[in-house]
Amino acid sequence: MMIKTQLCSAAIAAVLAISMVGGAGANEAGCVTSYDASKDYFPDKVEVKHGAGFSITYTANTKRIRNDVSGETYVLYQCGTPAPADIATKAGSLQVGNWTKVASVPPKKIALDSAPASAIVEMLGVQSTVAASYKFFTVTSPCMQKQLAELPRVAQSFARKRGLVRRVSYDVADAGAEWTFTTYGMSDPQSFALNPDGARDMLGKAEWIKFVAAFFNKEAEANKIFADIESRYTAARDKLASRSKKTVGFARYNKVANGTVVSWTIDQPQAWVVQGMADARLSAHSGATTAFNNIDAFYAATADWDVLIDGSIEPLSHGGATIPLWQNLRDGYKFGDGAKKLPYVAANTIYRSDLISSPQNATDYNEHLQIQVDALLEDFAKLASDSGATDTTWYRNLPHQVQVDWRSPGDCKN
């Protein structure tokens, strides 16, 4: 049975809200031509209210962002005003972590190596600034796929000391870009890490829209987008408050290249998943990550789960891996007659978060799911359907054999 995935109402509302913002902010849209020391160059500001994992403070012409996830500090100054002196970690430094990086804003051209940054750049309407991407970077957004296919791909350079890699940087100058949005803290003065996956709660994840907006002087737009997401999220959470709770667990089978399943593992979700599922009246299984060499022991440990979220990979004999299908899961978890008593098997409530994917191995789990938390909360609420949901945005129901919604540049409509 092939089911065409439809965006849920919250996601559509988010897109409509996004399309209505832009151009309304009071912050500078480009470089200033004369500097006034008495002027506040950032009248539009953002405030971090949830467990995002970053903080931001303002002066008249600078923004100081502390990324607690990557352990870095970013000092942004209005283009055309004096740059802060002697605070940046020196280029070429072999310092490990805790870098301070300085950049003027807003940029003219940037590079991408961060899927959530790509989604937010599109949300803010500043995708025209994307001039390049890392050579192995992939996304699910059809329009961004199309744009990146026509732009240069940049490599990374490695500096070594005594045979060890001490410094990594992107070759952005070759593409005319000023810096790169990336995922990890790096010893590269022209890279800025974006980490919504490190947030402590769902709305904290959405606040990374504010983080990206600060680099483009788009604080007013970010505040509008976030306020709309927060309003929808709160309304959905309150509506779900009276539901009875169900238990969700995270697991995977571990298969080697010859097709042999060697063990089964119960994984532990991140803090924001636990908090978001609690808001959807789901109780995430707690405890240490546990491996099992016996399938009956695995069944016993998961006997009270109402929902199973699978994180397995299906190895290929010639190397690499592919997305598992229902038959792979049936074989991997040995779902025979002995498993029919398990609640998640009986109710067909087994899912994976790869419903929206691209042929280049990108999944929207790393992209729009990371920040559209109002729509994600709706998905969480649907996971506990008594017979298995097939109308989710990101979670693919395996027993009902919902097909992957493959996204390609040809799907770009706007």
C-alpha positions in Angstrom: 0.0 0.0 0.0 1.6 3.3 -1.1 0.4 6.4 0.7 1.3 9.9 -0.4 2.5 11.9 2.6 0.6 15.1 3.2 1.8 17.9 5.3 -0.2 18.1 8.5 -2.3 21.2 9.2 0.3 22.7 11.6 3.1 22.4 9.0 0.9 24.1 6.4 0.1 26.8 8.9 3.8 27.3 9.5 4.6 27.6 5.8 1.8 30.2 5.4 3.1 32.2 8.4 6.6 32.1 7.0 5.5 33.3 3.6 3.9 36.4 5.2 7.0 37.6 7.0 9.9 39.4 5.5 11.1 42.9 5.0 9.3 44.3 8.1 12.3 44.4 10.4 14.1 47.6 11.6 17.6 46.1 11.5 19.9 47.0 8.7 19.5 44.9 5.5 23.1 45.5 4.4 26.3 47.4 5.3 26.0 50.9 6.7 28.0 53.7 5.0 28.6 55.8 8.0 29.1 54.9 11.6 27.2 56.6 14.5 28.5 55.5 17.9 25.3 56.6 19.6 23.0 54.5 17.4 21.5 51.2 18.3 22.1 49.2 15.1 19.9 46.3 16.3 16.6 47.7 17.5 15.0 44.3 16.7 16.3 41.7 19.1 15.6 38.1 20.0 15.4 36.6 23.5 16.0 32.9 24.3 13.2 31.7 26.6 13.5 28.0 26.6 16.2 25.3 26.8 17.7 26.0 23.4 21.4 25.6 24.3 22.5 29.1 23.3 22.2 32.6 24.6 22.5 36.0 22.9 23.3 39.5 24.2 23.4 42.8 22.3 25.4 46.0 22.4 24.9 49.0 20.1 26.7 47.3 17.1 27.4 43.8 18.2 25.7 40.5 19.1 27.4 38.0 21.3 26.1 34.5 20.9 27.3 31.7 23.2 26.6 28.2 21.7 26.7 26.0 24.8 26.4 22.8 22.7 29.5 23.4 20.6 31.3 25.3 23.3 31.9 28.3 21.1 31.3 32.1 21.2 30.3 34.1 18.1 30.6 37.9 18.1 28.7 39.4 15.2 29.0 43.1 14.4 27.1 45.3 12.0 28.8 45.5 8.7 30.2 49.0 8.2 30.8 49.6 11.9 34.1 49.0 13.8 34.9 45.3 14.4 35.6 44.3 18.0 39.3 44.2 18.5 41.6 41.3 19.7 38.9 38.9 20.9 38.8 36.3 18.1 40.8 33.1 18.4 43.6 33.5 15.9 43.3 31.7 12.6 45.6 28.8 12.5 45.4 28.2 16.3 45.7 24.6 17.5 43.4 25.4 20.4 40.9 22.6 21.0 37.4 23.9 21.7 36.1 27.2 23.2 36.9 29.2 20.1 35.7 32.8 19.8 34.8 33.7 16.2 33.9 37.1 14.7 31.9 38.0 11.6 30.2 41.0 10.2 26.5 40.8 9.5 24.4 40.5 7.4 26.5 38.4 5.0 26.5 38.6 1.3 27.4 34.9 0.6 27.5 31.8 2.8 28.1 28.1 2.5 26.0 25.3 4.0 26.9 22.1 5.9 24.0 22.1 8.3 20.5 20.6 7.4 18.6 22.6 10.0 20.4 25.8 8.9 19.2 25.1 5.4 15.6 24.8 6.5 15.8 28.0 8.5 17.5 29.9 5.7 14.5 29.0 3.5 12.1 30.0 6.3 13.7 33.4 6.6 13.7 33.9 2.8 17.5 34.4 2.6 18.4 31.4 0.5 19.8 33.8 -2.2 22.8 34.2 0.1 23.8 30.5 -0.2 26.7 30.4 -2.6 28.1 26.9 -1.9 27.8 23.8 0.2 30.1 21.1 1.6 30.8 18.4 -1.0 29.0 15.7 1.0 26.1 17.9 2.2 22.6 16.7 1.3 19.1 17.9 2.1 15.5 16.9 1.5 14.1 20.3 0.5 13.5 20.0 -3.3 14.1 23.7 -3.9 17.3 23.7 -1.9 18.4 20.6 -3.7 17.9 22.3 -7.0 19.7 25.4 -5.8 22.7 23.5 -4.4 23.0 21.5 -7.6 23.9 24.7 -9.5 26.4 25.9 -6.9 30.0 25.0 -6.1 30.8 22.3 -3.6 33.6 23.1 -1.1 36.1 20.7 0.5 37.7 20.7 3.9 41.4 21.4 4.6 43.3 19.7 7.3 46.2 21.0 9.3 48.3 18.4 11.0 50.9 18.5 13.9 53.0 15.4 14.6 50.8 13.3 12.4 47.5 14.3 14.2 44.7 16.4 12.7 44.7 19.6 14.7 42.7 21.9 12.6 39.9 21.5 10.0 38.5 24.3 7.9 36.2 24.8 4.9 37.6 26.1 1.6 34.9 28.8 1.4 37.1 31.4 -0.2 37.2 29.3 -3.4 33.4 29.7 -3.7 33.3 33.4 -2.7 31.5 32.6 0.6 32.3 34.4 3.8 31.7 31.5 6.2 29.8 28.2 6.7 26.9 27.1 8.9 28.0 23.7 10.2 27.0 21.1 12.8 30.0 20.8 15.0 32.3 23.2 16.8 35.4 23.4 14.6 38.8 25.0 14.7 37.8 27.1 11.7 37.3 30.9 12.3 34.8 30.9 9.3 32.4 28.3 10.6 29.4 28.6 12.9 27.8 25.6 14.5 24.0 25.1 14.6 22.7 22.6 17.2 18.9 22.3 17.7 19.4 18.6 18.3 21.2 19.6 21.5 18.3 21.5 22.9 16.7 20.4 26.2 13.1 20.9 25.1 10.9 21.2 22.0 10.4 24.9 21.9 14.1 25.4 22.6 14.7 23.6 19.3 12.5 26.1 17.5 14.4 28.9 19.0 17.4 28.1 16.8 15.4 30.0 14.2 16.4 33.1 16.2 20.0 31.9 16.2 20.2 31.9 12.4 18.2 35.1 12.1 20.8 36.9 14.2 23.3 36.3 11.4 21.0 38.0 8.9 19.6 40.8 11.0 16.2 39.1 10.6 15.3 39.1 14.3 11.8 40.6 13.6 11.0 37.8 11.2 12.3 35.2 13.6 10.2 36.5 16.4 7.1 36.3 14.3 7.8 32.8 13.1 8.7 31.5 16.6 5.6 33.2 18.2 3.4 31.4 15.7 5.1 28.0 16.3 4.9 28.5 20.1 1.2 29.4 19.9 0.3 26.4 17.9 2.5 24.1 20.1 0.9 25.3 23.3 -2.6 24.9 21.9 -1.9 21.4 20.8 -0.2 20.5 24.1 -3.2 21.8 26.1 -5.6 19.9 23.9 -3.8 16.6 24.6 -3.5 17.1 28.4 -6.4 14.8 29.2 -5.3 11.8 27.1 -4.2 8.6 28.8 -0.5 7.9 28.6 1.1 5.3 26.4 4.7 4.0 26.5 7.2 4.6 23.6 10.5 2.7 23.3 13.5 3.1 20.9 15.3 0.1 19.6 17.3 -1.4 16.7 18.5 -4.7 15.5 22.2 -5.0 14.7 22.9 -6.7 11.4 26.3 -7.4 9.8 27.0 -7.3 6.1 26.3 -11.0 5.5 22.7 -10.5 6.7 23.1 -12.0 10.2 21.5 -10.2 13.1 23.9 -10.4 16.0 22.1 -8.5 18.7 19.3 -6.1 19.6 19.6 -2.8 21.4 17.3 -0.5 23.4 18.3 3.1 22.9 17.6 6.1 25.0 16.0 9.2 23.4 17.4 12.8 23.8 16.0 15.1 26.4 13.8 17.1 23.9 12.3 13.9 22.6 11.3 12.8 26.2 9.9 16.3 26.9 8.0 16.5 23.6 6.5 13.0 24.0 5.4 13.9 27.5 3.5 16.9 26.1 1.9 14.4 23.7 1.0 12.2 26.6 3.6 9.6 25.7 6.0 8.1 28.2 9.4 7.5 26.7 11.1 4.3 28.0 13.8 5.2 30.4 16.9 3.5 31.5 20.4 2.8 30.2 21.1 1.8 26.7 20.9 -2.0 26.8 22.1 -4.7 24.3 20.6 -8.2 24.1 22.0 -11.3 22.5 18.7 -13.2 22.9 15.5 -12.2 21.2 13.3 -13.5 24.0 15.1 -11.3 26.5 14.6 -8.3 24.2 10.8 -9.2 23.9 10.6 -9.3 27.7 12.3 -6.0 28.1 9.9 -4.3 25.6 6.7 -6.1 26.7 5.1 -3.0 28.1 5.8 -0.8 25.0 2.8 0.5 23.1 4.9 2.0 20.4 8.3 1.1 19.0 10.5 3.6 17.2 13.1 1.8 15.1 16.6 3.1 14.5 18.1 0.1 12.6 20.2 0.3 9.4 20.1 -2.3 6.7 23.7 -3.0 5.6 24.5 -3.8 2.0 26.8 -6.7 1.1 29.0 -4.4 -1.0 29.3 -1.7 1.6 27.1 1.1 2.8 23.5 0.8 4.1 19.9 1.4 3.0 16.6 2.2 4.6 14.9 -0.8 6.1 11.4 -1.9 4.9 8.8 -3.8 6.8 10.1 -7.2 5.7 13.6 -6.2 7.0 12.1 -5.4 10.4 10.1 -8.6 10.4 13.3 -10.5 9.9 15.5 -8.3 12.1 13.2 -8.5 15.1 12.0 -12.0 14.3 8.4 -10.9 14.4 6.8 -14.3 14.2 3.9 -15.9 16.2 5.9 -15.5 19.4 5.9 -11.7 19.0 2.1 -11.2 18.4 1.5 -10.6 22.1 3.7 -7.5 22.1 1.5 -4.4 22.2 3.4 -2.6 19.5 3.2 -5.6 17.2 -0.5 -6.3 17.9 -1.4 -2.6 17.3 0.8 -2.1 14.2 2.5 0.9 16.0 6.1 0.5 14.7 7.6 3.6 13.1 10.8 5.1 11.7 11.6 8.8 11.3 12.6 8.6 7.7 9.3 9.2 6.0 10.6 12.2 4.1 14.0 11.4 2.5 16.1 12.1 -0.5 17.9 9.6 -2.8 21.2 11.1 -1.5 20.5 9.7 2.0 19.2 12.8 3.6 16.2 12.6 5.9 13.9 15.5 7.0 14.5 14.3 10.6 17.7 16.4 10.4 16.1 19.3 8.6 12.6 20.6 9.1 11.7 18.2 11.9 14.4 19.9 14.0 12.6 23.2 14.1 8.9 22.8 13.2 8.1 21.4 16.6 4.4 22.3 16.5 4.0 19.8 13.6 6.3 17.4 15.4 4.1 17.4 18.4 1.1 16.4 16.2 3.2 13.5 14.9 4.0 12.4 18.4 0.3 12.5 19.3 -0.5 10.3 16.3 2.0 7.6 17.2 -0.2 6.1 19.8 -3.1 5.5 17.4 -4.8 2.2 18.4 -4.2 0.7 14.9 -1.1 2.5 13.7 -1.1 6.0 12.1 -0.5 6.5 8.4 -1.2 10.3 8.3 2.0 11.5 10.0 4.5 14.0 8.5 7.8 12.5 9.5 7.2 9.0 11.1 6.7 6.1 8.7 4.5 3.3 9.8 6.2 0.0 8.9 3.4 -2.6 9.5 1.1 -0.7 7.2 4.0 -0.5 4.7 3.9 3.3 4.2 6.4 4.1 1.5 9.2 6.6 1.8 8.3 9.9 0.4 11.4 10.5 -1.8 12.1 14.2 -2.5 14.1 15.4 -5.5 14.8 18.7 -7.3 11.9 17.9 -9.7 9.5 18.4 -6.7 10.4 22.0 -6.3 7.2 24.0 -7.0 8.2 27.5 -5.8 
